[in-house]
Amino acid sequence: MAVQLWETLKEAIVVYTGLSPSTFFTVLTLLLAVYYVVSGLFGAPPDRHRPRHIEEEEMPPLRPPVQLGEITAEELKAYDGNDPDKPLLMAIKAQIYDVSQSRMFYGPGGPYALFAGKDASRALAKMSFEDKDLTGDISGLGPFELDALQDWEYKFMSKYVKVGTVKSEVPVAESESNAEPSETTSRDIDSAAAAVKSDETPSNTDADKEE
């Protein structure tokens, strides 16, 4: 059987190339030799099956997380991954986490890049990619959405380092200004009552004198 295949192969070489089998294999060997020489001069072809540890060694080492404390939502936007000198941050329920190790997901070009630099609690709970949901406001969410958000929070707590909190946007001055009128009104009422009492006392005295 092998002999028949060899004879068939030789006949095919002669028919399709016009060369004798020995000449054909000699030319093929020379072409392979030239290919390897050229490859050695201009660099080896890229290896698509490089070991994973080699790829990891080529990646720059991650910087240790830096504690930021309390920052505003506007300040958090600066940590969306577009500045290579800053960590990649994301917040859930006002808690800020360093997600730099998952840049392929949350960094520029990643599937969740729009969540970076924001408190995306509402978007994560609803699995929404709409701009209106990129907020930390979770009011009005249903029980299933809150459970989903809780799962995300547990995941972030176990995987990433917390580096700060998002400052509340409720203005303090407004609450204080609302309290001041009530205090002033109370003092005014007491003063008015005292004035009325003082006005009544002399009038009573004068009435006694008249009697």
C-alpha positions in Angstrom: 0.0 0.0 0.0 2.8 2.4 0.9 4.6 1.6 -2.3 1.5 2.4 -4.3 1.1 5.7 -2.6 4.8 6.6 -3.2 4.4 5.8 -6.9 1.3 7.8 -7.2 3.0 10.8 -5.4 5.9 10.6 -7.8 3.6 10.6 -10.8 1.7 13.6 -9.4 4.9 15.5 -8.9 6.0 14.9 -12.5 2.6 15.8 -13.9 2.0 19.0 -11.9 5.5 20.4 -11.5 7.4 18.9 -14.5 10.3 18.0 -12.1 11.6 14.7 -11.1 10.8 13.7 -7.5 14.4 14.1 -6.5 14.6 17.6 -8.0 11.3 18.6 -6.5 12.4 17.7 -2.9 15.7 19.4 -3.4 14.0 22.6 -4.4 11.6 22.3 -1.5 14.5 21.9 0.9 16.3 24.9 -0.4 13.1 27.1 -0.1 12.7 26.0 3.5 16.3 26.8 4.3 16.0 30.3 2.7 12.8 30.9 4.7 14.5 30.1 8.1 17.5 32.3 7.2 15.3 35.3 6.3 13.2 34.8 9.4 16.4 34.8 11.6 17.6 38.0 10.0 14.4 40.0 10.4 13.1 38.5 13.6 11.1 35.5 14.5 7.3 35.6 13.7 5.1 36.5 16.5 4.1 33.5 18.7 0.4 33.5 19.4 0.8 30.8 22.0 3.3 32.5 24.3 3.1 31.3 27.9 0.8 33.5 30.0 3.5 34.3 32.6 5.6 35.9 29.8 2.7 38.3 29.0 2.3 39.2 32.6 5.9 40.0 33.0 5.7 42.4 30.1 2.8 44.4 31.8 3.9 47.3 34.0 3.6 46.5 37.7 0.5 48.0 39.5 1.1 50.9 41.9 0.0 50.4 45.5 -3.5 51.9 46.2 -3.4 55.4 47.6 -6.0 56.5 50.2 -7.8 59.6 49.0 -10.2 60.1 51.9 -13.4 61.9 51.1 -13.7 63.5 47.6 -16.5 64.9 45.5 -18.1 63.2 42.6 -16.6 65.8 40.3 -13.1 65.0 41.7 -13.7 61.3 41.2 -14.1 61.8 37.4 -10.4 62.5 37.1 -9.7 58.8 37.9 -11.5 57.3 34.9 -8.3 55.7 33.5 -7.5 58.3 30.9 -4.6 59.7 32.9 -1.9 56.9 33.2 -0.4 58.7 36.2 -3.6 58.2 38.2 -5.2 55.1 39.5 -8.4 53.7 38.0 -11.2 54.2 40.5 -14.9 53.4 40.7 -17.5 53.8 43.5 -20.4 51.7 44.7 -22.8 53.2 47.3 -20.4 56.1 47.9 -17.5 53.7 48.6 -14.5 54.2 46.3 -12.4 51.2 45.1 -9.2 51.0 43.2 -10.0 48.8 40.2 -6.6 49.4 38.4 -6.0 45.6 38.3 -9.1 45.2 36.1 -8.2 47.9 33.6 -9.1 45.6 30.8 -12.7 45.8 32.0 -13.0 49.3 33.5 -10.3 51.1 31.6 -10.6 53.0 28.3 -12.0 50.7 25.7 -13.2 48.1 28.2 -16.8 46.9 28.3 -17.5 48.8 31.6 -15.3 51.8 30.9 -18.3 54.2 31.3 -18.6 53.2 35.0 -15.0 54.3 35.8 -14.5 57.6 37.7 -18.2 57.5 38.8 -20.4 56.2 41.5 -22.3 53.8 39.2 -24.5 52.2 41.9 -27.8 52.7 40.0 -26.4 51.5 36.7 -25.0 48.4 38.2 -28.2 47.6 40.0 -30.2 47.9 36.8 -27.3 46.7 34.5 -27.9 49.8 32.5 -25.5 51.7 30.3 -27.5 54.8 30.0 -26.0 58.1 31.1 -29.1 58.9 33.3 -28.3 55.8 35.5 -24.6 56.7 36.0 -25.3 58.0 39.5 -25.1 57.0 43.1 -28.8 57.6 43.7 -30.5 54.3 44.3 -33.9 55.6 45.4 -36.9 53.8 43.9 -35.0 50.6 43.0 -36.9 47.3 43.4 -35.8 44.4 45.7 -34.2 42.5 42.8 -32.2 45.5 41.7 -31.0 46.1 45.3 -30.0 42.5 45.6 -28.0 42.8 42.4 -26.3 45.9 43.7 -25.5 44.1 47.0 -23.8 41.3 45.0 -21.7 43.9 43.1 -20.7 45.5 46.4 -19.6 42.2 48.0 -17.6 41.4 44.8 -15.8 44.8 45.0 -15.2 44.5 48.8 -13.6 41.1 48.4 -11.5 41.9 45.3 -10.5 45.6 45.4 -9.0 48.0 48.0 -11.3 50.7 49.3 -9.5 54.1 49.0 -12.1 56.6 49.9 -15.7 57.8 50.0 -17.8 60.1 47.8 -18.8 63.3 49.6 -22.5 63.8 50.0 -24.0 66.3 47.6 -26.6 67.5 50.2 -25.7 71.2 50.9 -25.1 71.9 54.6 -25.8 75.6 54.2 -29.3 75.1 53.1 -30.2 72.9 56.1 -28.7 75.5 58.4 -30.5 78.4 56.7 -33.8 76.5 57.2 -33.1 76.1 60.9 -32.2 79.8 61.5 -35.6 81.2 60.7 -37.3 78.9 63.1 -34.9 80.0 65.9 -35.3 83.6 65.1 -39.1 83.2 65.0 -39.0 81.6 68.5 -36.9 84.4 69.9 -39.2 87.0 68.3 -42.2 85.3 69.8 -40.6 85.2 73.3 -39.6 88.9 73.0 -43.1 89.8 71.8 -44.7 87.9 74.7 -42.4 89.7 77.2 -43.2 93.0 75.7 -46.9 92.3 76.0 -46.5 91.3 79.6 -44.5 94.4 80.4 -47.1 96.6 78.8 -49.9 94.9 80.7 -48.2 95.3 84.1 -48.0 99.1 84.1 -51.6 99.3 82.9 -52.7 97.1 85.8 -50.8 99.2 88.2 -52.3 102.4 86.9 -55.7 100.8 87.2 -55.0 100.1 90.9 -53.9 103.6 91.5 -57.0 105.0 89.8 -59.2 102.9 92.2 
